[in-house]
Amino acid sequence: MFVTPGVVVDGELVTNSLVDINLNIRILLGSSYYDDWQGQETFVAQDPLGNPIDKRHPWNQTTIPRPQKRDFKGNYTWVMSPRWLDQRTGDHLALDTGGGPIARLWSTALSGLVDIGYVQATGHSVKINLPKTALLPETEFEWHIPKWSNTLERDRARTYFQAYAAATALHFVEKALAELNAGRTATWSEFKVPEEAIGCGFHEAVRGVLSHHVVIREGKIANYHPYPPTPWNANPRDMYGTPGPYEDAVQNTPLFEENGPDKFKGIDIMRTVRSFDPCLPCGVHMYLGDGKILETRHSPMFGVAGHE
C-alpha cells in the first residue's frame, strides 16, 4: 500500500521501527471484564535480538475472562486497553488509528519516504497525482498535516485516502503487468512451519493497524493474539485512568442538539465516534444519566426499518 509505519506523538514522528513499535506494545486492563495474567506462564522472555519482552506484551498475554455486571465506575467492556510505552517518558500512550486514513497519511507524510510518482510524501504533506482519463483531466491533490486530529479531520483524511488508494492501485497494476511481461508469474513460495518460533506481522486493515503475535512450540501454536484497530480505538480507561480514544474524543464535546431528554439522540457524540469508522456501529445505546436508556437496533442490510 506504500504506507510508512510509524508512531506519531503530539505531531512528532517518534519511530518508524517495527521492532520498536512491537516491543513497546502493552496490553493493560483497568475497566475490562478480564482477570490479570501476571501469575500465568511467560511464553517469551526475550526476542531473537536479545530484547526483553514485557509480561504485558501480546506474546505473553493469557486471556482470562471474568463476566460481570456493567459498572461505569468500574469494569464496563470486553475490550482490553492496548497501550504503547513511550520509552522517552515512561508513559503508556493510548494511541489511535483515527479510523485508518488519518494515521496512514500522517505517518507517511512525516516520514517522507514514499515516492512512486503517483504518490509522494514531502515531510509535511502527501501529494497524490491521478493521470488523465477519458472523462477527467490530470489531477493533483495534496493532503496537509492538520493542526488537530478531530472529527472533521478524520473524515477529511478518509476522502483523500480514496484518491491515495486509486493512485497506488494504478502503480500496482503497472508493476504486475511488468512482472507478467517478464515471465515472472509465481504467486506464492513454499513455507514450512518451524518447530520453535515467535512471530509478529503488521498489516494495514481498512480502519488502521492490524498486528498478529504468535508463539510456536513443537510446530503448533502455543499462544496467539491479534490486535486489530478496534481495541486500539474502542478501549476503555486503563489501570492508570487514561481513557481510550473514543472516550477521549467525546469528553467535553459541545452539544448543539436542541432535543430535550425525552427525544435526545446524541448526534454530536455519535458523529464523533463514527468518524473513527468503528467496527461496533450496529447497536447504538445512549445513556442519559437518569436511568433511562434509549436503544435503537439497526440491520446492516435494512437500516432502521429492519430493526428487530
N, C-alpha and C positions, 0 to 999 in steps of 0.2 A: 504493500500500500504506500510505501515511501513516507511513512510517518516516523519521526525520530522519537525514540523513547526518552523519557526524562521526568524528573521531579522538579516542579516549579513551586517555590515558596515565596509569598509576598512579591511576586513578579520577577524573582531571581531564579535562574536555572541553577539548581544545586548539583545535579549529576545526570549524566547520560548512561552511566554504567549499569547494565542489567545485573551484574554481580552485586553491586551496592544496593540497588533497588530491591533485589530479592532478599539479601541478608538482613535488611533492616525492617522487613515486614514483621509486625507483631499483631497477634490476634488477642484482643482484650475482651473481657466480659464487663460486668457492671450492671447492665439493665436487661440482660438476656436470660432466656429460660434454659440455662445450662449450669452444670457444676464445673468447678475449676479442675484442670487436669495436671496441676503441678506435681501431684504424687504419682502420676502414671508413668509409663515407660518413656524413656528418652530414645527416640529412634535414630537421631543423628546428633552426635556431639560436635563434629566439625566437618566441613566440606572438603573436597579433594585439594583445595588450595590452602588448607590449614586454618580457615576462618572458623571461629567458634560459632555454634548455632544455638540461638536462644531457645528456651523451653517454650516460649510463646510463638515461635515460628511455625508456619503450617506443616513443615516436615515433622514436627514433634507434637502436633495437635492431636488430642483424643477427644472426640465429641461425646459428651455425657449429658443427654437431655434431661431436663427437670421440669415437666409440665406443671403449671401453676396458674392461679387466677391472675389476670392482668392487674397491675398496680402501677399507676403512672408516677408514683413516688418511689417505686422500687423497680421490679422487673416487668417489662411490658411488651416484649417482642421476641421472636425466634431468630432475629438477625443478630449475629455477633458484631463486634466492633473492630474491624481491621484498622490498624494504625501504621504509620511509618515513622520509625525512630530517627529523628534528626540528630546525627552524631555531633553536630556543632553546638547544640543547646541541651540535648538530653530530652527534648520534648517529644511526646508521642502525638504526631500530627494526624488529624482527620482529613486526609486528602480526598478529593472527589474527582470524578471524571467529567462533571458538568453535562452528563448525557452523552459524552463521547467527542463530538466535533470541537468544542472549545478547548478541551485539553489537548487533543491531537494537534490542532493548529497552533496553540500557544507554545507547546514544547518544540514543535518543528520550526516555528518562526525564530525563537530564541537561539536554537542550536545552529541555524544557518548552514546545514549540511546538505539539504536536498536541492538538487538542480538537475532536472530531467528535461529541460526545455519547456515542457508544458506546465511544470510547477517549479517554482524557485523560492527557497527560503532566504530572506535577506538579513536576518538577525533582529528585525523589528516588525516584519510582516511576512505574508506569504502571497506571492503573485501567481495567478492562475491564468494560463493562456489557452483559449479554445480556438481552434482553427476555423476558417470559413467553411460553411456548409452550403447546401443547395438553397437554403432559405434565409440563412443568417450570416452576417459578416464576421470576420475575425474579431474576437472579443477578449479583453483583458480585465480580470477582476483582481483586487488587492485587499486582502484581509489584514487589518492592522490590529496589533495587540491593544485590547481595550484598557481603560483605566480601572474598570471594575469587572468582576465576574458576578453577573446578576441575571435575572430572568430574561431581560431583553437581549443581553449579550449571548446567553446560551442559545436562544432561538436564532439570533442573527448568525452565529457561527454555523448552525445546522444548515442554513440556506447556502452559505459559502461552501460548505463541505460537499454539497451536491455537485457544484462545479469542479471542486477538487477531485472527487471520485470519478467524474466523467473524464477529466484530463488524464488521470493516472490510468484509467481503463484503456484509453486510446494508446497510451505508451505501452501497456502490457500486450495489447493486440499486435502492435508493431514488432515487439520483441518476440512474441510467439510465432509470428509469420516468418521472422528471420531464422528462428530455430528450425522450423519446418523446412524452409527452403535450403537450409544447410544439411538436412537429413538427420537432424538430432530429434528423434521422436519419442525417446524413453520418457515415461511419466512417473516412474517410481524406482526405488532402489531396494534391494533385498535387505531385510533387517532381522537380526536375531536378538531376542530378549536376553539381556545379560543375567548372570546368576545373582550378582550383588551390584546394586547401583542406587544412586539418588538422582533425581531429575527435576528440572524446572523449565517450563516453557511459557513465554509471554506472547500473547496474541492481542489483536485489536478486534473486539466484538463491536457491534453497532453502537452500544452505549458506552464503550470505553475499554479499558484494560481488562484482559482475562488471563489469569495465570493458573498453571497446573503444577502441583507439587506432589511428587511421588517418591516412595521408598520401595525398592525391590529387594526381596530376600528369597534365595533359592528359586529364582526365576518367577516369583509370584509377587503380586502387590501386597506389601506389608502395611503401608499407610498411604493414603491419597486424599488430598484436599484441593479442590478448585476454588479460586476466588474471582468470580465474575464481577461486573460493575455494580450489581445491585447491593451486595453487602458494603461496598465502599461508599455508596451514596445514601443508602437507606438505614444505616446503622444507628443505634441509639446512643445515649450518653454512656461513656465508658467508666471504668473504675476511678478515673481522675476527674470525672464530672464534665468532660469535654463532649459537647453534643455532636451528633453526626451531621453531615451536610444538609439533609432535608430540614432537620430541626433548626440548624444554624441559619438557614436561608429564610425561614419564615418567622423567626424571632424578631419582634419589634417591627414587623411589616405593617405599614399603614393600611387600614381597611377603608376602602372607598365605597363598598357595597352599602346601599341605603335600606336594605331589607331589615326588618326587626327580627327579634329572636325566633318568632314563630315561622318565619319564612327565610331565615338566614341560610345561604347556600355556600358561603365560604369561597367565593370565586377568586378572591385575591390570593388566598392561600393555595387553592388548587392550581391556579395559573403558575405559581412559583414552583410547586412540586413537579408539575407536569413538564416544566422546562428542562428537567433532568431526563425526560423520556423514560420514566420508571417502568420496570417490569411488573409493577404491582398496581396498575391503574383500574382494574376491573371492578373492585369493590371500594367505594368511597364512603368513609364514615366521618361524620363531623360531630365532635363532642362539644357541647355548648357550655359546659361547666355547671349546669344546674340539674344534672341527672338525666336530661333529655338527649337522646341520640337520634339524629336524622340519618336514615340509611337508604341509599339508592344502589340497586344492583343493576349492572349493565351486562348485556350479552355482547361479546366481541363482534358477533355477526349482525345482530338485530338492533343494537343500541338500547336506549331506554325502553322502547316499545316492546322489546323482547325480554323484559325482566321477569324473574321468577315470581 
